[in-house]
């Protein structure tokens, strides 16, 4: 079937459906979507782009089945089945008795305003929703099986092939406008690929290549009956969804940043890493974010090729350039620093560290979470054992190790811990010297009665990861070692008596 015959089929299929429901037509570069009342029919266009081949009826049927299989994992109530389009192109029917013309994935319809891209465009994407997205994605990725190590999936050359293909397909664009930027990103990608080749192999060995969503941006996420869902995962090319989980995450982060939602992106990344512990994945993050930006540039370029010259065409070209500009930004180095919080439990260290995340693009590494990873969930071992001198040393050494991993990957770090002992602070001061980066001690100060009250309220609610109670607080107050004269040069006093004073101290003093 040609694309012209496909378009005729769609027009006549809409005519067939109109007596049954109000219809609406949506188009992408690879799919035609017919909205019919509460139902959606999604047909695959008969196209072959190399990375995707829907050119025959047999292939379109196969990929409809794959789409159903994969997406039922994410949204089982949304994906209903596969239907046959039968009859003739002039008089098609759904599930009729005639010849099979094509196949469609049948879905339940949801309000487009509930897609996350619409929510973001309307300014309704709350920062708390970013945390929920991260928690959902961390849960999904953790539950996926790793690919067979003997398979080609996740091999460096298999990962690089679609990146190379992106640049080749972007050649359809006006070279005078885009060639310099495209060439710059292409050269950087090639250099980074060779630099990271051993890391990419290690990621596969350690099981991070899994059958992921593959097309994880806000347009493919929605609120459905009050629950966050993913849909429209890649089914047409296993090399594009059998990928590193960080590549999957990178698509979402890139999309948020393209929309200017940097706070949201930083919250998603921090929460995801906190839950999964995959801090080593940060080393390949910008490599994959750059790739994802160029994927979207390519998709926009393919849309432009299907659009006649005019305002819409020019708007799509602006999209292409926007994605290329973002890709170039990912190739640039970030100013690094290492900061640590200093204060008693309940002083607001985690909140202060999170403010640094949102304001400066740092990664927060939390002692409470890493202590749990080392010694088990809250309540599994006694507090005395988990906070013993030996346990404390192991925890701070782990924090230092993770901080080094993130710094070497090119991101600034805020370590969220009490740091009440001089040896703990010295460990990180030395790390900053070795890495030749600025060092700061965020010294949280407020009345101890305020802190005691916070601890009591937190303990009563029982919804915080920290196990520190008032007994631990009193022990901290008794045994804390004040900042030495040498350490005062790194000190930044943070008034932690309120959220407002904390933010003011962090940003303006």
N, C-alpha and C positions, 0 to 999 in steps of 0.2 A: 504494500500500500504506500502510495506517495503522500507527501504532506498535504498536497492539494486535495486528494481524495479523503484524507483524514478530516480536513476542514469541512468538506461537504457532508461527511458522515456526522460530524458534530452538529452542524446546522439542522440536519434532518432528525437527529436524535433529540434535540431540544424541542423540535416541532412535535415529535412523538410524546414527549413528557409533559408538554404544556397543559393538556387537559387534566393531568393528574396533580400538578403542583405549580407554584411560582418558581421559575427557573432563573438562575444567574450563572454566567460563564466567567471562569477565571483561567488565565493562561500563564504558564512559565515556559522557559525555553525547552523543557523536556516533557511537560505534562499539560493535559487539558482537564479542567475540573468543572463539573456541572453540579451546581447546587440545586437540589430539588426538594423543597419543603424541609423536612428534618433529615433528609438523606443527601449523601454526597457520592457522586460517581467520578472516579479518577481514572482517566485513560492515559496511556503512554503514547507520546508522539512517535511516529515511525522515523526516527532520526538515528544517525550514527556519528558520534563525535570522537570516536576512538576510545576515550575513557568510558564511554557509555554506548551501548548498541541495542536499540529497540527496533531495528530495521525489519524484522520478520515477525509474523504472527506468533510463531513458536517461541521466540525470545520474549515477546511482550507477555505471553502467558506465563512463561517461567518466572519473569521478574515480578509479575503480579503476585504469584505464589510466594516468592521470596519477600516481597514487601509485607504481605500478610503475616508471614512467619516471624519476621524480625520485629515488626511494630506491635504485634500482640504482646511482646515482652514489656513494652512501655505504656501502651494504652489499650488493654484488652477490650474495654467497653466501647472503644471508638471504632475499631476495625471489625467489620461484620462478616466479610467474606469476599468472594470473587463472583462476578456475574458475567454471562456471555452476552455479547451484542450480536444479534442474529438478523437474518433476513437479507435485505439488499441495502446498498448505500443510500438509495433513494427512499426506501421504506424500512428503516431499521427498527428492531424491537429489543427489549431486554428480556433475556431468557425465553425467547420464542422457539419455534420448531425449525426454523430455516437454517441456512448455512451460517457458521460462526464467522463473523466479520472481524471481531476484536473482543478484548476482555477489559473489564474495569474492576478496580478495587472499590467495594461498597463500604461506606463509612457512615457513622452518625455525624450529623452536622452540629457544630457549636458556634456560638456567636464570635464573629471575627474580632469584635472589640475585646474579647478575652484572650486573644493571642498576645504573647508577651511583647512583641514588637509594637502592637497597637497600644498596649498599656504603657510602654516606655515612651512612645511618641506623644501620648496624652499627659505625660508627667505623673503617671499613677504607679510607677514601679518604685515602691518604697524600699529603703535600704535594708529593712528587715527581710524583704522578699529575697534579696541576694543571698542571705544566710540560708534560707530555706532551699533555694536552688542548689547551693553548694552541698547541703546535707543530702538532698535527693541524689545528686550526681555521684557523690562519694559512696553512697549506698549502692547505687547501680554498678559502678565500676568495681567495687569490692566484691560484688556478687557474680561477676563475669568470670568464666573460665579462661585461663591463659591458652594461647594457641599451642599446638604441637611444636616443640622445639625443632623437629625435623622438617617442618613445613617452611616454605619460602616466605610466608607472611612475617613482616617485621624485619626481614633482612635489610641491611642498609640500602642495597641497590633497589629493592622493592619499594622502600620508603621514598627514595630519591626520584624514581621514575615519574610519578604524578607531578612532582615539583617541576621537573624538566618539561613535561608536557604542558603545564600551565604557561610557561614562557613561550613555547612554540605556538600555542593557540592564541596568545595575546598578539601575535604578529599580524592578525587581521585588522588591528587598529591603525589609525593614522600614526605612522612612525615618527613623524616630525614632532608631534605633541607628546608622545609617550616613550619613545625609544630610549632616551637618556635615563629616565627613572627605571624603566624595565631592565635595562642593561646593568644598572648599578645594583639592583636587588638580585638579579640573576648571578652576578659575579660574587656577591656576598654569600648567597645561598650555596654556591659551589664550594667556596672556601670553608664555610661553616660545616657543610656536610663532610668534607674531608677531615676537618679538625675533630668532629664529633663521632667519627666512624666507630671508634672503639666504645664510646659511650652508648651508641645506638645498639651495638651488639650486646653490651652488658645489660641494657634495658630488656632486650628480648630474653636473654638467659635468666633474668630474674623474674620473668613472668608478666611484664607490663604490656605485652602485645595481646589484645583481646578483641572480640567482635563487638566493637563499640557502635555508637549511633552514627558517627561519621559526618553528620551535617548539622552540628549542634549550635544553632544560633537562635535568636529570639523568635524569628518567624516560625520556627518549628517547635515552639513551646507554648503551652496555653494553660489557663485555669479552666478545668472542666468539672462542674458540679462541686466547686470548692476545693478541688485537688489539683496540684501541679502535675501536668503530664508532658511527655515528649511524644512527638509523632514525626512522620515523614523521614525516618532514618534511611540511610543509603542501603539499597539492595542490589544495585545494578553492577557493582564491581567490588568483589571481595577484597581487592587490594586497597580499597578506599575506606573500608570499615574494619578490617583486621589491622588495627593500628595501636600505637601507644596511647594509653589512657590520657597522657598529658597532651597529645595532639587533639584528642576529643575536647578536653577542657580548654585548650588554647583557642579553639574556634569560638566558643562562648565568650571568653575574655576579650578576644579581638572585636567581636561584634558589639559588646558593651562599650569598648573604647572608641570604636568608630562612631558610636552615637553620643560620645562625650560623657559617658557614665563611668568615669574613672573610679569614683568611690565605690560603686557597685562592683566593678571588676576586682578591685583590691580586696573587698570583703569576701567575694566568692573565692578568690585564690587562697586567702589566708584560712578561711574556714575549711575549704577542701583539704589543704595540706595538713591542717591541725587534725582532721578526722582520719585521713589516710596515712599520715606520716611519711608521705612520698616527697620529702624535701629534695632528694637527689634529682627528682624530675625537673626541678627548676633549671638545671643545666641545659635542658633541651627546650625550655619554654619559649624563648624568643625565636628560636629556629622554627618552631611549629607555628607561632603566632604570625611570623612573616609569611610562611606557607599559606596559612588560612586567609590572610589579607589578599594574597595573590589569587587564591581560589575564587574569592568574591569578585576580584577584578576581572578574572576570566569569565565568570558567569555573567557579569554585567556586559562584558564585551560580546558574548554570544547573544545576549538579548538585543544589544545594539545592532548586531548583524541581521536580526529578524525584524528590525524596526525601520520604517522609512525616515528619511531625513526630515528634521523638524525639531520642535521644542522638546518632545519626549526623547528623541535621539540625543540631543545635546545634554539633557539632564542625565541620561545614562552614562554618557562620556564623563560627566563631572563625577559620577559615582566611581567610575574606574580610576580616575585621577585621585580621588579621596582615599581609596584603598591602597593605591600605590604610595601615596604620601605617608600613610600609616605604616606600611611595610618598611619604608625607609627609616622612619622613626625607630622601629624595632632593631634596626641594624646599628643604631648609635649607642654609645656607652652611657650608662647612668652614673651620676655622682654617688659614690658609696659612703656610708658611715656605719658605725656600730654603736648602738646606744643600749643601755641597760636601765631598768627601773630600780629604784632603791627606796624601800619603804616596808612598813609592816603589812601583814595580811589585813585586808579590809581598807587599805589606804587608797585604793583605786588604781592600782598598777595596771591591771588588765585593760581598764577603760582608757587610761593614758596611752598605753601601748597601741590600742586600737585607733585612737586619734592620730597617732603617728603613722599608722598604716594608711589611713584615709588621706591624710594631709601630705605625706612625703613619699608614698609609694613603697614603704618599707614592708618587710615580712616580719610578722610577730611570731616568736617561738616561745611557747608557754611552758613554764616548769611544771605546773599542775598536770598538763596533758602528758608531758614526757615522763614524769614520775609514774603516772598511771601505766604508760607503755612499758616501763621498766619493771614495775613491781605489782602490776595487776590493777583492776578496777577498784574504785572506792569501796571500802568495807571488806575487801578480800584479805588484806593483811592489817595488822594493828597499826595505828597511827605512829606509835613509838618506833616500830620497825621501819616504816616507810620514811620517817623523818630522822632516823639515826644518823650519826656522823658519817658512817660508811655509805648509807643510802643517799645522803646529801651530796657527798663527793661524786658518786656515780651519776647523779642527776645533773650536776653542774658540768661535769666532763662531757656528758651527752649534749647538753645545751651548747657548749663550746664547739663540739664536733659539727653539729647541725649549722651553727652560725657560720663556720668556715665553709661548709658546703654551699650555703646560700650566697655568701660574699664572693666566692670564686665563680659562682654562676652569674654574678653581675648585679645583684640586688642588695640594697641596704637592709640592715637587720635591727630590730628592737627585741631584746630578750626580756621576757616578762617573768621576773622572779623577785624575791625579797632582797637578795644580795646584801644581807646584814653582816656578813663576815668579810674581812679584808681579803683573805685568800681567794674568795669567790670573785671579787671585783678585779683582783690582780690578774686572774686567769684571762679575763676578757680584755683588760688593758694591754696585756702582752700580745694577745691575738691582734689587736688593732695596730700595734707597733709592727708586728711581723707582716701585716697586710698593707701597711703604710696608708691607713685611712683614718679620718677623724673619729674621735671617741667621745661619748657623752654619757654622763650619769644623770638620769632624770630623777631628781631627789624629791620624792613626794612628802610634803609636810602639811600636817593639820593636827588639830587637837586630838589627843588619844581617846577622849570620851566619845568623839564623833566616830572614831574607828571602832571602839568597843560596841557602840550602838549598831553600826553596820554589820559587824560580825554576828551579833545576836539575831538580827533580822534575817541575815543570810542563812544562818543555821536553822532557824525556825522554818523558813521556806523550803529548804532542802533541795534547791534547784540549781546549785552552783557546783562546778567541778572541784573547787577547792574544799579540802577537808579541814582546813584550819578553823578551830573554834577559839573561844575566849581563853582556854587554858594554853593553847599554842601561842596566842597573841601575848599573854603575860610572859611566857618563856622568851619570846622574841624580844620584848621590851627589856627584859632583864639581861639578856646575853648579847644584844646587838653591839657591834663595833662601829663607832661613828666614822665618818669620812676623815681620812688623814689629811694633813696639810697638803701633801702632794696630790691628793685626789680632788681637792677643792677646785683646781683649775679645769676639771672636767664637769663640774657640777652645774646643773641647771635646775633651780628651785621651782617646783611645781606646787602651787597652792591647791591641795586636793580636798578642800572643804566643800566644794560643789562642782558640778559639771561645768558651769560657766567659768568659774575661776581656774579650773584645770585647763580648759581650752585656751583661755586668755594667757595663762602662764606658758603654755606650750608654743603658742603661735606668735605672741606679740612681745615677749619680754626677753 
